[in-house]
Amino acid sequence: MKKKILIVGGGTAGTMTANNLAKKLMPEIERDEVELVMISDSKNHYYRPGAMYVAFQKAAGHEFIRDQRSLLMPEIDFFVDPAVEINTKANYVKGKSGKKYDYDFLILATGCEVAAERIPGLVEGGDWFYTYEGAKKIAEKFAKIKSGKILVTVNFPKTPNIPHQCGIAPVETTMMLHDYLTERGVRENIEIVYTYPTKAQAVENGLFLQSPTSKVLPSVFDSINVRHQTGFTLAKVDPESKIAYSEEGESISFDILMSTPPFKAAKVIRDSGLSKALDNEGWLPTDKKTLKVIGLKNVYTLGDTVDLPVSKAGGTIHNQTDVVADNIAAELRYGYPTESYDGKVIAVAQMGLTCGMPLWYDYAEDVKPTPCSKLGSFMRLGFNKGLYWAAARGML
Ligand SMILES: Cc1cc2nc3c(=O)[nH]c(=O)nc-3n(C[C@H](O)[C@H](O)[C@H](O)COP(=O)(O)OP(=O)(O)OC[C@H]3O[C@@H](n4cnc5c(N)ncnc54)[C@H](O)[C@@H]3O)c2cc1C
């Protein structure tokens, strides 16, 4: 009988995996033994890191959006129909349209979303670059500020050992901010204060979520005159007086608050009952090797939705997608999964407007910081401008 594979979410993880599956299972698709269906809540595909460049006036935003259908191989059926219910007992997902999409294998790839409302006053008093709307708003403020203080804060999920979206982004944007204000000729009148919470995954009282990078950051920030401080876990913001308060009992005033806000999984995942994450954050319990949702034999997940200790990043998904696609293909062909994820993350961090730092790590080894370079930046900009779309199509 024909097997149905359903992918929920047309972002980085869903798109790469759907295309990889179409390639791996082409013989079965041609024999009409396998059907691939994707549902998403948008007709558009957003290259999310692009928002960072919008925040510093290096892009308008539209450059990073493509029609989702155009990124998928023709063998994949695509429907814009937001998932509203996941039933893993009866093996179906219900769309907002009322249609039930049944499956033999399910891939949950609905990413995560900003949950700024979880910090009192942050929505009114803070800014963030993690959405295109947020990036446009903060870009206007960055373009106008002539003097004062820009405060950087970082929040982590309440569920232990889980990172916020894109672990390196607060460092990247602090350095981009320094370069951007220097370009504008106002840097010397503006103080930049980078803060980090007391607890950041396995690191305590550091400036980053992994120890080797945390140790080199003070000298990096000192070299560009960025004040840095650990032990500041944002608890609330007073939008009127522009003061940020920490759980540790401190307060810092600001003119602009560039925050990494709390994040949560998509509503359909939070409502599904599949997650045991604290504070209804919704991270899916994920087998760190097979990438199956723990306890469910035919449901896989990857990307920002998982509860793994690796970065919620495209550079993570690039290393997870083949594991999921190979395992499903192997289950169909041999009856058991064959691949194992080792926690690998490979990316190029944008350390300032013209410097790129290749980074890689896995479950066993932390990132080893290396000097950033113009060549690194060239690679990163090349990825932003074109290579990403090839990667999303499963060509890279
Ligand atoms: C500002 C910024 C900078 C970043 N920088 C980097 C970087 O330098 N390097 C790096 O590797 N990564 C970076 N990332 C992280 C990277 O973009 C994400 O990890 C990646 O996009 C996650 O992919 P995903 O498929 O899990 O989620 P997404 O790409 O968010 O896709 C989720 C999809 O699910 C859909 N969806 C949601 N709810 C439903 C529903 N109910 N029904 C159906 N569909 C639904 C959404 O519409 C979306 O299409 C950055 C992210 C941001 C925001």
The ligand as an SDF file (V2000), in Angstrom:
LIG
                    3D

 53 58  0  0  0  0  0  0  0  0999 V2000
   17.7540   36.9710   13.3100 C   0  0  0  0  0  0  0  0  0  0  0  0
   18.1470   35.5450   13.1450 C   0  0  0  0  0  0  0  0  0  0  0  0
   19.4670   35.2430   12.8770 C   0  0  0  0  0  0  0  0  0  0  0  0
   19.8440   33.9300   12.6890 C   0  0  0  0  0  0  0  0  0  0  0  0
   21.1410   33.6710   12.3630 N   0  0  0  0  0  0  0  0  0  0  0  0
   21.5050   32.4020   12.0790 C   0  0  0  0  0  0  0  0  0  0  0  0
   22.8360   32.1340   11.6580 C   0  0  0  0  0  0  0  0  0  0  0  0
   23.6720   33.0410   11.5920 O   0  0  0  0  0  0  0  0  0  0  0  0
   23.1690   30.8590   11.3640 N   0  0  0  0  0  0  0  0  0  0  0  0
   22.2590   29.8370   11.4540 C   0  0  0  0  0  0  0  0  0  0  0  0
   22.6130   28.7040   11.1630 O   0  0  0  0  0  0  0  0  0  0  0  0
   20.9880   30.0690   11.8900 N   0  0  0  0  0  0  0  0  0  0  0  0
   20.5930   31.3150   12.1920 C   0  0  0  0  0  0  0  0  0  0  0  0
   19.3120   31.5710   12.6070 N   0  0  0  0  0  0  0  0  0  0  0  0
   18.4130   30.4550   12.9510 C   0  0  0  0  0  0  0  0  0  0  0  0
   17.6890   29.8250   11.7710 C   0  0  0  0  0  0  0  0  0  0  0  0
   17.1210   30.7970   10.9470 O   0  0  0  0  0  0  0  0  0  0  0  0
   16.6300   28.8960   12.3320 C   0  0  0  0  0  0  0  0  0  0  0  0
   17.2630   27.9600   13.1790 O   0  0  0  0  0  0  0  0  0  0  0  0
   15.8600   28.1530   11.2620 C   0  0  0  0  0  0  0  0  0  0  0  0
   15.1470   29.0260   10.4470 O   0  0  0  0  0  0  0  0  0  0  0  0
   14.8800   27.1860   11.9050 C   0  0  0  0  0  0  0  0  0  0  0  0
   14.2430   26.4400   10.9370 O   0  0  0  0  0  0  0  0  0  0  0  0
   12.8790   25.7030   11.2560 P   0  0  0  0  0  0  0  0  0  0  0  0
   12.4520   25.0690    9.9930 O   0  0  0  0  0  0  0  0  0  0  0  0
   13.0140   24.8970   12.4810 O   0  0  0  0  0  0  0  0  0  0  0  0
   11.8930   26.8970   11.5970 O   0  0  0  0  0  0  0  0  0  0  0  0
   11.3900   28.0170   10.5830 P   0  0  0  0  0  0  0  0  0  0  0  0
   12.3840   28.3040    9.5360 O   0  0  0  0  0  0  0  0  0  0  0  0
   10.9260   29.1230   11.4550 O   0  0  0  0  0  0  0  0  0  0  0  0
   10.1520   27.3070    9.8810 O   0  0  0  0  0  0  0  0  0  0  0  0
    9.0040   26.9500   10.5900 C   0  0  0  0  0  0  0  0  0  0  0  0
    7.8940   26.8270    9.5800 C   0  0  0  0  0  0  0  0  0  0  0  0
    6.7410   26.2890   10.1960 O   0  0  0  0  0  0  0  0  0  0  0  0
    5.6150   27.0400    9.7590 C   0  0  0  0  0  0  0  0  0  0  0  0
    4.5640   26.8650   10.7700 N   0  0  0  0  0  0  0  0  0  0  0  0
    4.4970   27.4010   12.0130 C   0  0  0  0  0  0  0  0  0  0  0  0
    3.3650   27.0140   12.6150 N   0  0  0  0  0  0  0  0  0  0  0  0
    2.7110   26.2030   11.7420 C   0  0  0  0  0  0  0  0  0  0  0  0
    1.4740   25.5050   11.7820 C   0  0  0  0  0  0  0  0  0  0  0  0
    0.6490   25.5670   12.8360 N   0  0  0  0  0  0  0  0  0  0  0  0
    1.1070   24.7860   10.6930 N   0  0  0  0  0  0  0  0  0  0  0  0
    1.9070   24.7200    9.5960 C   0  0  0  0  0  0  0  0  0  0  0  0
    3.0760   25.3820    9.5090 N   0  0  0  0  0  0  0  0  0  0  0  0
    3.4730   26.1070   10.5800 C   0  0  0  0  0  0  0  0  0  0  0  0
    6.1470   28.4470    9.6040 C   0  0  0  0  0  0  0  0  0  0  0  0
    5.3600   29.2310    8.7670 O   0  0  0  0  0  0  0  0  0  0  0  0
    7.4990   28.1560    8.9710 C   0  0  0  0  0  0  0  0  0  0  0  0
    7.3510   28.0100    7.5920 O   0  0  0  0  0  0  0  0  0  0  0  0
   18.8920   32.8830   12.8050 C   0  0  0  0  0  0  0  0  0  0  0  0
   17.5610   33.1880   13.0800 C   0  0  0  0  0  0  0  0  0  0  0  0
   17.1800   34.5040   13.2490 C   0  0  0  0  0  0  0  0  0  0  0  0
   15.7370   34.8210   13.5190 C   0  0  0  0  0  0  0  0  0  0  0  0
  1  2  1  0
  2  3  1  0
  2 52  2  0
  3  4  2  0
  4  5  1  0
  4 50  1  0
  5  6  2  0
  6  7  1  0
  6 13  1  0
  7  8  2  0
  7  9  1  0
  9 10  1  0
 10 11  2  0
 10 12  1  0
 12 13  2  0
 13 14  1  0
 14 15  1  0
 14 50  1  0
 15 16  1  0
 16 17  1  0
 16 18  1  0
 18 19  1  0
 18 20  1  0
 20 21  1  0
 20 22  1  0
 22 23  1  0
 23 24  1  0
 24 25  2  0
 24 26  1  0
 24 27  1  0
 27 28  1  0
 28 29  2  0
 28 30  1  0
 28 31  1  0
 31 32  1  0
 32 33  1  0
 33 34  1  0
 33 48  1  0
 34 35  1  0
 35 36  1  0
 35 46  1  0
 36 37  1  0
 36 45  1  0
 37 38  2  0
 38 39  1  0
 39 40  1  0
 39 45  2  0
 40 41  1  0
 40 42  2  0
 42 43  1  0
 43 44  2  0
 44 45  1  0
 46 47  1  0
 46 48  1  0
 48 49  1  0
 50 51  2  0
 51 52  1  0
 52 53  1  0
M  END
$$$$
